[in-house]
Amino acid sequence: MRNALARLFNHIWYGRSILGYLLLPLALIYQVITAIRQIAYQQGWLDIHFFDVPVIIVGNITVGGTGKTPLVIWLVEYLRSQGYKPGIIMRGYGGRDSRFVQQVRPDSDPETVGDEAIIHAYRCNCPVSVDRDRVQAARSLLEHTDCDIIISDDGLQHYALGRDIEIAVIDGVRRLGNKFYLPAGPLRESTARLQGVDFIVTHGVPDRGEYSMNLHGDMARNLYDEDMSRGLDYFSKKNVHAVSAIGNPQRFFTHLTKHGLDFTEHSYVDHYKFKERDLEFGEDVEILMTEKDAVKCRRFAKPNFWYIPVEARLNENFGPNLLQLIEKRLSDG
């Protein structure tokens, strides 16, 4: 049922559907509530909490995957190479809401802290703090670690968290869809919101003033035996089933197609909690999945389970320009 609804809304938001117009009254209500909330923070009616270290928000103004997770990984690696000690905060989508801040390790339970948090802990080797209240997550991070810069994975609309730099991520193919507010379209905020962020990073071909980001991954790692890896060409003559439960599953399938693979698609809603029976496709089958999905399948992994780690490559000017802005904000106090 959830998969069918996800496909329906994807068609409404990114296709040509009259249903989007029929949902506009609900979108107007959402837009008004969003505007009132923004004004409440701007006027000081609701508190904004700032910290003694720089806070970088990586988010988007649309629902669904745009490539925030690989960008956050890139940021951690880049900032560490520049002498910073970064830490990550996030809500922990896909996990259980808790009354307490969760400090995430590579072996944490994804059903508790969320799938993306596990990826960050595994790939970044830096502190990761999860809480629905990102202010609490940031406080905990600073109390228990020596990080000197905080990266928030998502949270562009979490205005209680003071921020020094905002990075908005856009899907270069789907862009902003029909440009309607939820639920008629994918927008969480007005398109004018992009004019106020510091950087726009586009996963794909950028427009003027945007920085390009491309994801690269041509090796598959075996989920049952992490020491085993294969180039994607290994699967070119195999019976392959590809599963994807990310914000935009088609992006993963397109990646496989570009590498010349033929496969059977299986798409699920974002953060879908896989069960062993979901991946029973018969004998003599190789199963390819994203790293985000692999986190949730590790506990019942079999020798034919493979995942594809990706790395972000950004416009060469992005890193130096980001660093320059961080130093300016620090000097401005």
PLY file of the C-alpha trace (Angstrom):
ply
format ascii 1.0
element vertex 333
property float x
property float y
property float z
element edge 332
property int vertex1
property int vertex2
end_header
0.00 0.00 0.00
2.77 2.46 0.97
4.68 1.63 -2.22
1.58 2.27 -4.33
0.99 5.63 -2.61
4.63 6.60 -3.10
4.39 5.86 -6.84
1.13 7.82 -7.06
2.57 10.92 -5.40
5.74 10.65 -7.45
3.53 10.75 -10.57
1.55 13.72 -9.21
4.60 15.73 -8.15
6.95 15.04 -11.05
4.60 14.18 -13.89
1.64 15.86 -15.52
-1.35 15.04 -13.36
-4.61 16.86 -12.71
-4.56 15.42 -9.19
-1.95 17.99 -8.20
-4.45 20.78 -8.87
-7.17 18.97 -6.93
-4.90 18.90 -3.88
-4.11 22.63 -4.02
-6.55 23.56 -1.18
-4.61 21.29 1.18
-1.35 22.71 -0.16
-2.56 26.22 0.64
-3.19 25.20 4.27
0.32 23.72 4.46
1.78 26.90 2.93
0.03 29.14 5.47
1.20 27.01 8.40
4.75 27.05 7.06
4.71 30.83 6.62
3.37 31.41 10.15
6.08 29.18 11.58
8.82 31.03 9.69
7.51 34.39 10.88
7.42 33.12 14.48
11.15 32.41 14.37
11.98 35.59 12.47
10.13 37.75 15.02
11.66 35.97 18.00
8.40 34.44 19.19
10.11 31.04 19.07
13.68 30.55 20.27
16.66 29.90 18.00
19.62 28.19 19.66
23.16 29.01 18.53
26.41 27.27 19.44
30.05 28.24 19.86
31.10 26.17 16.85
30.02 26.61 13.22
26.85 24.76 12.22
26.36 23.73 8.58
22.91 22.66 7.45
22.64 20.28 4.48
19.01 20.07 3.42
16.48 20.57 0.67
13.16 22.26 0.09
11.52 19.17 -1.42
10.46 15.80 -0.07
12.51 12.84 -1.19
16.12 11.99 -1.87
18.41 14.52 -3.49
21.82 13.17 -2.46
22.29 14.72 0.98
23.93 11.66 2.54
26.90 11.38 0.13
27.35 15.17 0.30
27.56 15.04 4.10
30.18 12.29 3.83
32.14 14.45 1.38
31.91 17.44 3.73
33.23 15.44 6.68
36.20 14.19 4.68
36.96 17.62 3.22
36.69 19.51 6.51
38.82 16.91 8.27
41.49 17.36 5.58
41.43 21.09 6.41
42.10 20.49 10.09
38.55 20.51 11.46
37.03 17.86 13.72
33.49 17.49 12.36
30.50 15.84 13.97
27.12 14.98 12.46
23.63 15.51 13.84
20.40 14.23 12.33
16.88 13.24 13.21
17.38 9.56 12.42
14.64 8.99 9.84
13.53 5.39 9.70
14.42 4.80 13.36
12.28 4.84 16.46
11.77 8.23 18.12
13.39 8.21 21.54
13.23 10.44 24.60
17.01 10.39 24.70
19.74 11.47 22.30
21.32 8.48 20.57
25.08 8.38 19.96
25.52 6.28 16.84
28.13 3.60 16.18
28.62 1.47 13.04
27.00 -1.47 14.85
24.00 0.48 16.15
20.53 -0.82 15.39
19.12 0.92 12.28
15.61 0.40 13.61
16.59 2.59 16.56
18.77 5.31 14.99
17.83 5.10 11.30
19.64 3.79 8.23
21.45 6.98 7.17
22.93 7.48 10.64
24.57 4.04 10.42
26.11 4.95 7.06
27.59 8.13 8.52
29.01 6.30 11.54
30.49 3.60 9.30
31.84 5.80 6.50
32.83 9.00 8.30
34.53 7.75 11.47
33.28 10.81 13.34
30.76 11.43 16.13
27.13 11.05 15.05
24.26 12.18 17.28
20.60 11.44 16.57
17.55 13.12 18.03
14.27 14.41 16.71
15.25 17.72 18.35
18.45 18.65 16.54
19.28 21.27 19.15
19.46 18.50 21.74
21.53 16.40 19.35
23.99 19.26 18.89
24.26 19.87 22.64
24.97 16.20 23.25
27.59 16.14 20.52
29.47 19.06 22.05
29.17 17.70 25.59
30.57 14.28 24.78
33.04 14.88 21.93
35.73 17.34 20.89
34.18 18.22 17.53
34.66 21.84 16.46
32.18 22.00 13.57
28.70 20.49 13.26
27.06 19.22 10.08
23.30 18.70 10.20
22.07 16.08 7.74
18.72 17.60 6.80
17.18 20.29 9.00
16.83 23.22 6.62
13.33 23.68 8.07
14.41 23.00 11.68
14.63 26.71 12.52
15.18 26.20 16.24
18.72 25.16 15.31
20.85 28.22 14.67
23.04 27.88 11.62
26.05 29.60 10.09
25.87 28.08 6.62
23.00 26.57 4.64
23.52 24.18 1.73
20.46 23.22 -0.30
20.67 20.06 -2.42
18.61 19.69 -5.61
17.97 16.70 -7.84
19.25 17.84 -11.23
16.75 15.66 -13.11
13.53 16.11 -11.17
14.43 19.62 -9.95
11.45 21.00 -7.98
8.72 19.00 -9.71
5.46 20.85 -10.26
6.55 23.51 -7.72
3.45 23.04 -5.58
3.51 22.76 -1.79
2.75 19.47 -0.06
0.65 17.45 -0.68
-0.06 18.79 -4.17
3.65 18.92 -4.91
7.00 18.06 -3.31
7.78 21.49 -1.81
8.35 21.91 1.91
9.01 25.62 1.43
8.71 28.26 -1.25
11.14 28.19 -4.17
12.18 31.69 -3.00
13.80 29.97 -0.01
16.68 28.98 -2.29
17.61 32.63 -2.68
18.53 32.79 1.00
20.82 29.76 1.26
24.61 30.06 0.94
25.14 27.25 -1.58
22.97 25.24 -3.94
24.45 21.87 -4.82
22.84 20.05 -7.73
23.01 16.30 -8.07
23.52 16.29 -11.81
23.63 19.18 -14.26
23.49 22.53 -12.40
21.79 25.75 -13.36
23.55 29.11 -13.16
24.95 29.77 -9.69
24.71 26.11 -8.60
27.52 23.66 -7.86
27.49 20.28 -9.56
27.70 17.02 -7.64
28.03 13.61 -9.26
27.98 10.24 -7.55
30.45 7.58 -8.57
30.35 3.90 -7.69
31.56 1.11 -9.97
32.30 -1.54 -7.34
29.88 -3.78 -5.47
30.72 -5.05 -1.99
29.36 -8.33 -0.70
27.09 -7.85 2.28
27.70 -11.38 3.60
31.50 -11.10 3.30
32.58 -7.44 3.41
36.11 -8.37 2.27
34.76 -9.46 -1.12
34.10 -6.91 -3.86
33.45 -7.04 -7.60
33.34 -4.52 -10.41
29.86 -3.93 -11.78
30.85 -5.57 -15.05
30.92 -8.85 -13.08
27.11 -8.72 -13.02
26.64 -8.02 -16.73
25.77 -11.63 -17.54
24.16 -12.52 -14.24
20.51 -12.83 -13.28
20.28 -9.60 -11.28
17.51 -8.22 -9.09
18.00 -4.60 -7.99
16.23 -3.31 -4.89
16.02 0.30 -3.80
14.28 2.02 -0.90
15.66 5.53 -1.20
13.93 8.85 -1.83
14.34 8.44 -5.60
14.77 4.71 -6.40
15.01 5.42 -10.12
18.34 7.13 -9.55
19.86 3.81 -8.42
18.36 1.91 -11.33
19.67 4.51 -13.78
23.13 4.12 -12.26
23.05 0.37 -12.94
21.77 0.89 -16.47
24.62 3.29 -17.22
27.00 0.48 -16.30
25.37 -1.81 -18.86
23.43 -4.06 -16.49
20.12 -5.77 -17.21
18.07 -6.37 -14.09
14.64 -6.70 -12.51
13.60 -3.61 -10.55
12.12 -3.67 -7.06
11.38 -0.23 -5.61
10.14 0.51 -2.11
9.24 3.60 -0.10
12.06 5.58 1.47
13.43 4.02 4.70
11.52 0.78 4.06
12.33 -1.83 6.73
13.33 -4.88 4.71
12.40 -8.36 5.83
14.15 -11.51 4.70
11.17 -12.63 2.63
11.32 -9.36 0.63
14.54 -10.55 -1.01
13.56 -14.11 -1.86
13.78 -14.03 -5.66
14.68 -17.65 -6.31
17.90 -19.57 -6.98
20.91 -18.38 -8.97
20.12 -14.68 -8.45
22.43 -11.81 -7.56
20.84 -8.99 -5.56
22.18 -5.45 -5.86
21.13 -2.69 -3.46
22.18 0.72 -2.23
24.39 1.15 0.82
21.44 2.67 2.65
19.39 -0.49 2.05
22.29 -2.77 2.94
22.31 -1.38 6.49
18.85 -2.87 7.06
19.61 -6.20 5.37
22.91 -7.01 7.08
21.34 -9.09 9.86
19.97 -11.64 7.35
22.59 -11.23 4.60
23.29 -14.08 2.21
26.25 -14.64 -0.16
24.29 -13.23 -3.12
23.61 -9.87 -1.42
25.69 -6.98 -2.79
25.63 -3.24 -2.23
27.21 -0.35 -4.11
28.93 2.38 -2.07
29.07 5.73 -3.85
31.22 8.79 -3.39
30.34 12.37 -4.22
32.51 14.44 -6.55
31.87 18.15 -6.48
32.72 21.17 -8.54
36.33 22.03 -7.72
35.39 25.52 -6.52
32.89 24.33 -3.93
35.35 23.27 -1.21
37.53 26.43 -1.26
34.46 28.69 -1.38
32.89 26.83 1.55
36.09 27.07 3.56
36.36 30.78 2.86
32.81 31.35 4.07
33.38 29.31 7.25
36.46 31.38 8.08
34.55 34.60 7.40
31.71 33.58 9.69
34.21 32.66 12.40
35.99 36.00 12.10
32.69 37.88 12.18
31.94 36.18 15.47
0 1
1 2
2 3
3 4
4 5
5 6
6 7
7 8
8 9
9 10
10 11
11 12
12 13
13 14
14 15
15 16
16 17
17 18
18 19
19 20
20 21
21 22
22 23
23 24
24 25
25 26
26 27
27 28
28 29
29 30
30 31
31 32
32 33
33 34
34 35
35 36
36 37
37 38
38 39
39 40
40 41
41 42
42 43
43 44
44 45
45 46
46 47
47 48
48 49
49 50
50 51
51 52
52 53
53 54
54 55
55 56
56 57
57 58
58 59
59 60
60 61
61 62
62 63
63 64
64 65
65 66
66 67
67 68
68 69
69 70
70 71
71 72
72 73
73 74
74 75
75 76
76 77
77 78
78 79
79 80
80 81
81 82
82 83
83 84
84 85
85 86
86 87
87 88
88 89
89 90
90 91
91 92
92 93
93 94
94 95
95 96
96 97
97 98
98 99
99 100
100 101
101 102
102 103
103 104
104 105
105 106
106 107
107 108
108 109
109 110
110 111
111 112
112 113
113 114
114 115
115 116
116 117
117 118
118 119
119 120
120 121
121 122
122 123
123 124
124 125
125 126
126 127
127 128
128 129
129 130
130 131
131 132
132 133
133 134
134 135
135 136
136 137
137 138
138 139
139 140
140 141
141 142
142 143
143 144
144 145
145 146
146 147
147 148
148 149
149 150
150 151
151 152
152 153
153 154
154 155
155 156
156 157
157 158
158 159
159 160
160 161
161 162
162 163
163 164
164 165
165 166
166 167
167 168
168 169
169 170
170 171
171 172
172 173
173 174
174 175
175 176
176 177
177 178
178 179
179 180
180 181
181 182
182 183
183 184
184 185
185 186
186 187
187 188
188 189
189 190
190 191
191 192
192 193
193 194
194 195
195 196
196 197
197 198
198 199
199 200
200 201
201 202
202 203
203 204
204 205
205 206
206 207
207 208
208 209
209 210
210 211
211 212
212 213
213 214
214 215
215 216
216 217
217 218
218 219
219 220
220 221
221 222
222 223
223 224
224 225
225 226
226 227
227 228
228 229
229 230
230 231
231 232
232 233
233 234
234 235
235 236
236 237
237 238
238 239
239 240
240 241
241 242
242 243
243 244
244 245
245 246
246 247
247 248
248 249
249 250
250 251
251 252
252 253
253 254
254 255
255 256
256 257
257 258
258 259
259 260
260 261
261 262
262 263
263 264
264 265
265 266
266 267
267 268
268 269
269 270
270 271
271 272
272 273
273 274
274 275
275 276
276 277
277 278
278 279
279 280
280 281
281 282
282 283
283 284
284 285
285 286
286 287
287 288
288 289
289 290
290 291
291 292
292 293
293 294
294 295
295 296
296 297
297 298
298 299
299 300
300 301
301 302
302 303
303 304
304 305
305 306
306 307
307 308
308 309
309 310
310 311
311 312
312 313
313 314
314 315
315 316
316 317
317 318
318 319
319 320
320 321
321 322
322 323
323 324
324 325
325 326
326 327
327 328
328 329
329 330
330 331
331 332
